[in-house]
Amino acid sequence: FAGSKGTVDLRYDGPPIADPALADQVLAELTGIPTEAFFRSTASVRHHELADLARDESALRDRLQASISGADRGTSRARKTLDKALHELNTKGDKNPGRLKVAETTVAQAAAAVEQGELALAQLERDRDTLSGARERRADAGTALAERRALLEKARQAERFTAEQAAARERFERFRHAVEIGAEIDQLADSHPAAEPLPVLRQIVERLRALDGTIRELRALLAGEIEVTFVVPPPPTWRPLSRWAIVLVLIGLAITAGTFAVDALTTTELPYQLLLVGGIVAGIGLILALVAFWLRRGYKLHQELRDIDIDRRLRGRSEMEQELHEAEADTARQLESLGLDDVPLAENLLAREEAHVQQIELLEAQRAGLVGSEPVETLPRLRDAAALEIEQKTHALEALGPIAKEPRARERLEVEVRDEEAALERARDDEANARARVDANGVDAEQVAGHAERLATWREQLAALQRRERVYAATLDAIGRAEQATMKSATRYLEKRMVGDIAAVTDGRYRRVRVDDKTLDIAVFAPEKDDWVDVRSLSQGTLDVVYLAARIGLVRLVTGDRRPPLIFDDPFVTLDDRRAARALELLRTVAADFQVIYLTTSSRYDAAADAVVELPGPTAIDDHPIEPSPNDPMRVGGPVVSGPGAA
């Protein structure tokens, strides 16, 4: 209960919660509704709450701002987290200092320790004089080793350049040979024996061969007389066989089906041999059917050949002569297109063209074996690139000097490098011995170095904390700017959604709506004043209509593509009949996207509803007698009055 006498007991996923603020926070996280005022302003609207719309306007504005600016629970939690983090970083108190102050104090203390250590190292500097000789010897050994290593690297480069030069020469020879083959291919491509391409020439020669065969056949046929004999064909032998095959298949299927039917419909168990017999009979029938099919196919083929022979024999001699003339004319035309006199010359031309094409294909295969799938037009460029690489490697070898021409320079220098490395190790051992003598004195150089390292680490941590503080501040500022940036477009969306709803309910009286981007105050354009007026200065019914349209627009904005049900508890109680009817039509339009549940005690909306459910009212009454209290002052001076009329 609200007030000082109220108590809270929330049990959810852990220990019970008695703090009202913490309980509200948990409920807000579970339901997404921060407070009761937000719920009244955005969800269920009861008719006795319409008088509190002015009181709930701030809650509606807050909810609208939170919805259209993205300031939901995640953004609010992010703001709180950023504020808490900035507070923890920037606290300057001595009792509870922030992380920045702690880091600054630590850096100051570390800087003082490093300064003291540097003063102590001045004494240690005199002890390091003994190390100078060892360091010089180590430096000389290192210089000599570096020189030998440089010479060894040059020798290795010379070997690598020599190998790359040989590879470049090999590529140059391949590409040069490929370019020469390409030139030969181009020369052969320009000197074909025939003017037509090989496929066209082959087609023409094949046509000439076919015409020549036709001419020979027709001349042979025309040389003798045509003899036609008519023989009555014997009756086909496949028909009785096919009939027996069909009968056997049907008998086998009948035996099998009858056996299955008896087993399924009766309790009598027939021997399985019947199924085997039925299958064998059906199989024999299928084999006979295949034999009949094969015989039928042979009979038809023989009949077709016989018909063709009879047709050929029955053709008239004049028709054969005409076909012969046409074949000879076609042969003459084909030979004329080739510029030849007879078919053997055409075949000779085809043979020479095929040999020519085979030579070209052989050269192309040789070129493919040399360069693979490289484009032909890039071969000269690749050849020139290989030649250029040969020149570059040659100049690189000349730039390396005489060591590039020495045959076993690398082996000799590797031995010298190993000797120099051994000398350097001896110099390092001498330096280590001298360093050990320096470390034996009373000054702890490691401690000073440790202070310096810790100082660098703490400075990095301080810089990281300062950067974090800047990032947090920039993030918080970016969240605010993002809310302001999205506010304008979101309010325009709300205005666009509200205009049609308000105009529909007010019958076009208010056709323009404006929502302030900063304060989210709602104003409409009043035609009688020819100016914008705040909705709070209008009548209660108009105010109810505006806030109803705002809630509907807010639901569309908040839910996006979701469609939750909308519950209304008689929000049109302050509207007259005409506006109430238009408002109900608006709800019917909204019902196309949302499920609308309208609770009312009036029957004037029944005709417009899709479904009307009448809920029975409460019927129970309290018939217990009222016992007077001994401390009741009304007990003195008269009887106790109970019932509905009691004050």
Backbone hydrogen bonds, N-H to C=O, Kabsch-Sander energy under -0.5 kcal/mol:
donor,donor_aa,acceptor,acceptor_aa,energy
6,G,3,G,-0.9
10,L,17,I,-2.6
12,Y,10,L,-0.6
17,I,10,L,-3.2
23,A,19,D,-2.5
24,D,20,P,-2.6
25,Q,21,A,-2.1
26,V,22,L,-2.3
27,L,23,A,-2.5
28,A,24,D,-2.5
29,E,25,Q,-2.1
30,L,26,V,-2.0
31,T,27,L,-2.9
32,G,28,A,-2.3
39,F,35,T,-1.6
40,R,36,E,-2.5
41,S,37,A,-2.0
42,T,38,F,-1.5
43,A,39,F,-2.4
45,V,567,I,-0.7
46,R,44,S,-0.5
47,H,569,D,-1.1
49,E,46,R,-1.6
50,L,47,H,-1.0
52,D,49,E,-1.6
53,L,50,L,-1.3
56,D,52,D,-2.3
57,E,53,L,-0.5
57,E,54,A,-0.7
60,L,56,D,-2.6
61,R,57,E,-2.8
62,D,58,S,-2.7
63,R,59,A,-2.8
64,L,60,L,-2.8
65,Q,61,R,-2.8
66,A,62,D,-2.7
67,S,63,R,-2.2
68,I,64,L,-2.7
69,S,65,Q,-1.5
70,G,67,S,-0.6
71,A,66,A,-0.8
72,D,70,G,-2.0
76,S,72,D,-2.7
77,R,73,R,-2.7
78,A,74,G,-2.2
79,R,75,T,-2.6
80,K,76,S,-2.5
81,T,77,R,-2.6
82,L,78,A,-2.8
83,D,79,R,-3.0
84,K,80,K,-2.6
85,A,81,T,-2.5
86,L,82,L,-2.8
87,H,83,D,-2.3
88,E,84,K,-2.5
89,L,85,A,-1.8
90,N,86,L,-2.6
91,T,87,H,-1.0
98,G,91,T,-2.7
99,R,88,E,-2.0
100,L,89,L,-1.5
102,V,98,G,-2.4
103,A,99,R,-2.4
104,E,100,L,-2.6
105,T,101,K,-2.5
106,T,102,V,-2.4
107,V,103,A,-2.5
108,A,104,E,-2.2
109,Q,105,T,-2.3
110,A,106,T,-2.5
111,A,107,V,-2.4
112,A,108,A,-1.9
113,A,109,Q,-2.1
114,V,110,A,-2.4
115,E,111,A,-2.1
116,Q,112,A,-2.1
117,G,113,A,-2.2
118,E,114,V,-2.3
119,L,115,E,-1.6
120,A,116,Q,-1.7
121,L,117,G,-1.8
122,A,118,E,-0.8
122,A,119,L,-0.5
123,Q,119,L,-0.5
123,Q,120,A,-0.8
124,L,120,A,-1.1
125,E,121,L,-1.5
126,R,122,A,-0.5
126,R,123,Q,-0.8
127,D,123,Q,-0.5
127,D,124,L,-0.7
128,R,124,L,-0.7
128,R,125,E,-0.6
129,D,126,R,-0.8
130,T,127,D,-0.7
131,L,128,R,-1.7
132,S,129,D,-1.1
134,A,130,T,-0.5
135,R,131,L,-2.5
136,E,132,S,-2.4
137,R,133,G,-2.3
138,R,134,A,-2.3
139,A,135,R,-2.7
140,D,136,E,-2.7
141,A,137,R,-2.6
142,G,138,R,-2.5
143,T,139,A,-2.5
144,A,140,D,-2.6
145,L,141,A,-2.4
146,A,142,G,-2.4
147,E,143,T,-2.3
148,R,144,A,-2.4
149,R,145,L,-2.6
150,A,146,A,-2.3
151,L,147,E,-2.4
152,L,148,R,-2.6
153,E,149,R,-2.6
154,K,150,A,-2.1
155,A,151,L,-2.4
156,R,152,L,-2.4
157,Q,153,E,-2.4
158,A,154,K,-2.5
159,E,155,A,-2.1
160,R,156,R,-2.4
161,F,157,Q,-3.3
162,T,158,A,-2.4
163,A,159,E,-2.3
164,E,160,R,-2.7
165,Q,161,F,-2.6
166,A,162,T,-2.2
167,A,163,A,-2.4
168,A,164,E,-2.5
169,R,165,Q,-2.3
170,E,166,A,-2.3
171,R,167,A,-2.4
172,F,168,A,-2.7
173,E,169,R,-2.6
174,R,170,E,-2.1
175,F,171,R,-2.9
176,R,172,F,-2.7
177,H,173,E,-2.6
178,A,174,R,-2.6
179,V,175,F,-2.4
180,E,176,R,-2.2
181,I,177,H,-2.6
182,G,178,A,-2.3
183,A,179,V,-2.1
184,E,180,E,-2.2
185,I,181,I,-2.6
186,D,182,G,-2.4
187,Q,183,A,-2.2
188,L,184,E,-2.5
189,A,185,I,-2.5
190,D,186,D,-1.2
191,S,188,L,-1.1
201,L,197,P,-2.8
202,R,198,L,-3.1
203,Q,199,P,-2.0
204,I,200,V,-2.4
205,V,201,L,-2.7
206,E,202,R,-2.5
207,R,203,Q,-2.2
208,L,204,I,-2.5
209,R,205,V,-2.8
210,A,206,E,-2.5
211,L,207,R,-2.6
212,D,208,L,-2.7
213,G,209,R,-2.5
214,T,210,A,-2.4
215,I,211,L,-2.7
216,R,212,D,-2.5
217,E,213,G,-2.5
218,L,214,T,-2.8
219,R,215,I,-2.6
220,A,216,R,-2.2
221,L,217,E,-2.3
222,L,218,L,-2.7
223,A,219,R,-1.0
224,G,220,A,-0.6
224,G,221,L,-0.8
227,E,225,E,-0.5
231,V,229,T,-0.6
241,L,237,T,-0.7
242,S,238,W,-2.3
243,R,239,R,-2.2
244,W,240,P,-2.6
245,A,241,L,-2.0
246,I,242,S,-2.2
247,V,243,R,-2.4
248,L,244,W,-2.5
249,V,245,A,-2.3
250,L,246,I,-2.4
251,I,247,V,-2.4
252,G,248,L,-2.7
253,L,249,V,-2.5
254,A,250,L,-2.4
255,I,251,I,-2.5
256,T,252,G,-2.3
257,A,253,L,-3.0
258,G,254,A,-2.7
259,T,255,I,-2.2
260,F,256,T,-2.3
261,A,257,A,-2.5
262,V,258,G,-2.5
263,D,259,T,-2.2
264,A,260,F,-2.1
265,L,261,A,-2.8
266,T,262,V,-2.0
270,L,268,T,-0.8
274,L,271,P,-1.5
276,L,272,Y,-1.7
277,V,273,Q,-3.0
278,G,274,L,-3.0
279,G,275,L,-2.5
280,I,276,L,-2.4
281,V,277,V,-2.7
282,A,278,G,-2.5
283,G,279,G,-2.5
284,I,280,I,-2.7
285,G,281,V,-2.3
286,L,282,A,-2.2
287,I,283,G,-2.4
288,L,284,I,-2.7
289,A,285,G,-2.2
290,L,286,L,-2.3
291,V,287,I,-2.4
292,A,288,L,-2.7
293,F,289,A,-2.3
294,W,290,L,-2.3
295,L,291,V,-2.5
296,R,292,A,-2.7
297,R,293,F,-2.2
298,G,294,W,-2.2
299,Y,295,L,-2.5
300,K,296,R,-2.3
301,L,297,R,-2.3
302,H,298,G,-2.5
303,Q,299,Y,-2.3
304,E,300,K,-2.5
305,L,301,L,-2.5
306,R,302,H,-2.3
307,D,303,Q,-2.4
308,I,304,E,-2.6
309,D,305,L,-2.5
310,I,306,R,-2.4
311,D,307,D,-2.6
312,R,308,I,-2.7
313,R,309,D,-2.5
314,L,310,I,-2.1
315,R,311,D,-0.7
315,R,312,R,-0.6
320,M,316,G,-1.7
321,E,317,R,-2.5
322,Q,318,S,-2.5
323,E,319,E,-2.4
324,L,320,M,-2.5
325,H,321,E,-2.6
326,E,322,Q,-2.4
327,A,323,E,-2.3
328,E,324,L,-2.5
329,A,325,H,-2.6
330,D,326,E,-2.6
331,T,327,A,-2.3
332,A,328,E,-2.3
333,R,329,A,-2.3
334,Q,330,D,-2.4
335,L,331,T,-2.6
336,E,332,A,-2.4
337,S,333,R,-2.3
338,L,334,Q,-1.3
339,G,335,L,-1.2
340,L,335,L,-2.3
346,A,342,D,-1.2
347,E,343,V,-2.5
348,N,344,P,-2.5
349,L,345,L,-2.4
350,L,346,A,-2.3
351,A,347,E,-2.3
352,R,348,N,-2.4
353,E,349,L,-2.4
354,E,350,L,-2.6
355,A,351,A,-2.4
356,H,352,R,-2.2
357,V,353,E,-2.7
358,Q,354,E,-2.6
359,Q,355,A,-2.1
360,I,356,H,-1.9
361,E,357,V,-2.7
362,L,358,Q,-2.5
363,L,359,Q,-2.2
364,E,360,I,-2.5
365,A,361,E,-2.3
366,Q,362,L,-2.3
367,R,363,L,-2.5
368,A,364,E,-2.6
369,G,365,A,-2.4
370,L,366,Q,-1.4
371,V,367,R,-2.7
372,G,368,A,-2.3
374,E,371,V,-1.0
378,T,375,P,-0.9
379,L,376,V,-1.4
382,L,378,T,-2.6
383,R,379,L,-2.7
384,D,380,P,-2.6
385,A,381,R,-2.4
386,A,382,L,-2.5
387,A,383,R,-2.3
388,L,384,D,-2.7
389,E,385,A,-2.4
390,I,386,A,-2.1
391,E,387,A,-2.2
392,Q,388,L,-2.7
393,K,389,E,-2.8
394,T,390,I,-2.1
395,H,391,E,-2.6
396,A,392,Q,-2.6
397,L,393,K,-2.3
398,E,394,T,-2.1
399,A,395,H,-2.2
400,L,396,A,-1.2
401,G,397,L,-0.5
401,G,398,E,-0.8
404,A,401,G,-1.5
405,K,402,P,-1.4
406,E,402,P,-0.9
409,A,406,E,-0.9
412,R,408,R,-1.6
413,L,409,A,-2.6
414,E,410,R,-2.2
415,V,411,E,-1.6
416,E,412,R,-1.9
417,V,413,L,-2.6
418,R,414,E,-1.9
419,D,415,V,-1.9
420,E,416,E,-2.4
421,E,417,V,-2.5
422,A,418,R,-1.9
423,A,419,D,-2.1
424,L,420,E,-2.4
425,E,421,E,-2.2
426,R,422,A,-2.0
427,A,423,A,-2.0
428,R,424,L,-2.4
429,D,425,E,-2.2
430,D,426,R,-2.1
431,E,427,A,-2.2
432,A,428,R,-2.5
433,N,429,D,-2.2
434,A,430,D,-2.0
435,R,431,E,-2.5
436,A,432,A,-2.2
437,R,433,N,-1.6
438,V,434,A,-1.7
439,D,435,R,-2.5
440,A,436,A,-0.9
441,N,438,V,-1.4
445,A,443,V,-1.1
448,V,444,D,-1.4
449,A,445,A,-2.6
450,G,446,E,-2.8
451,H,447,Q,-2.6
452,A,448,V,-2.4
453,E,449,A,-2.7
454,R,450,G,-3.0
455,L,451,H,-2.6
456,A,452,A,-2.3
457,T,453,E,-2.5
458,W,454,R,-3.2
459,R,455,L,-2.5
460,E,456,A,-2.2
461,Q,457,T,-2.6
462,L,458,W,-3.0
463,A,459,R,-2.9
464,A,460,E,-2.6
465,L,461,Q,-2.8
466,Q,462,L,-2.7
467,R,463,A,-2.6
468,R,464,A,-2.7
469,E,465,L,-2.6
470,R,466,Q,-2.2
471,V,467,R,-2.8
472,Y,468,R,-3.0
473,A,469,E,-2.4
474,A,470,R,-2.8
475,T,471,V,-2.8
476,L,472,Y,-2.8
477,D,473,A,-2.4
478,A,474,A,-2.4
479,I,475,T,-2.4
480,G,476,L,-1.9
481,R,477,D,-2.5
482,A,478,A,-2.6
483,E,479,I,-2.2
484,Q,480,G,-2.2
485,A,481,R,-2.4
486,T,482,A,-2.3
487,M,483,E,-1.4
488,K,484,Q,-0.8
489,S,485,A,-0.6
490,A,486,T,-1.9
491,T,487,M,-2.6
492,R,488,K,-1.9
493,Y,489,S,-1.6
494,L,490,A,-2.1
495,E,491,T,-2.8
496,K,492,R,-2.4
497,R,493,Y,-2.0
498,M,494,L,-2.3
499,V,495,E,-2.2
500,G,496,K,-0.8
501,D,497,R,-0.9
502,I,498,M,-2.8
503,A,499,V,-2.4
504,A,500,G,-1.9
505,V,501,D,-2.0
506,T,502,I,-2.8
508,G,503,A,-2.9
509,R,506,T,-1.0
511,R,509,R,-0.7
514,R,523,A,-2.9
516,D,514,R,-0.5
516,D,521,D,-2.4
520,L,516,D,-1.1
523,A,514,R,-2.6
524,V,533,V,-2.3
525,F,512,R,-1.6
526,A,524,V,-0.7
526,A,531,D,-2.5
530,D,526,A,-1.5
531,D,526,A,-1.2
533,V,524,V,-2.9
535,V,522,I,-1.9
537,S,534,D,-1.6
538,L,535,V,-1.4
543,L,539,S,-2.6
544,D,540,Q,-2.4
545,V,541,G,-2.2
546,V,542,T,-2.6
547,Y,543,L,-2.4
548,L,544,D,-2.1
549,A,545,V,-2.5
550,A,546,V,-2.4
551,R,547,Y,-2.4
552,I,548,L,-2.4
553,G,549,A,-2.6
554,L,550,A,-2.5
555,V,551,R,-2.5
556,R,552,I,-2.1
557,L,553,G,-2.2
558,V,554,L,-2.9
559,T,555,V,-2.7
560,G,556,R,-1.4
562,R,559,T,-2.0
566,L,595,Q,-3.4
568,F,597,I,-3.1
569,D,45,V,-2.6
570,D,568,F,-0.8
570,D,599,L,-1.2
573,V,570,D,-0.8
575,L,572,F,-1.2
580,A,576,D,-2.7
581,A,577,D,-2.3
582,R,578,R,-2.3
583,A,579,R,-3.0
584,L,580,A,-2.3
585,E,581,A,-1.9
586,L,582,R,-2.0
587,L,583,A,-2.1
588,R,584,L,-2.1
589,T,585,E,-2.0
590,V,586,L,-2.5
591,A,587,L,-2.4
592,A,589,T,-1.2
593,D,590,V,-2.0
594,F,590,V,-2.6
596,V,594,F,-0.6
597,I,566,L,-3.2
597,I,595,Q,-0.5
598,Y,596,V,-0.5
599,L,568,F,-4.1
599,L,597,I,-0.6
600,T,598,Y,-0.5
606,D,603,S,-1.0
608,A,605,Y,-0.5
609,A,605,Y,-0.8
609,A,606,D,-0.7
614,E,612,V,-0.5
615,L,613,V,-0.6
623,D,621,I,-0.9
627,E,625,P,-0.6
632,D,629,S,-1.5
635,R,632,D,-1.5
636,V,633,P,-1.1
638,G,635,R,-0.6
646,A,643,G,-1.4
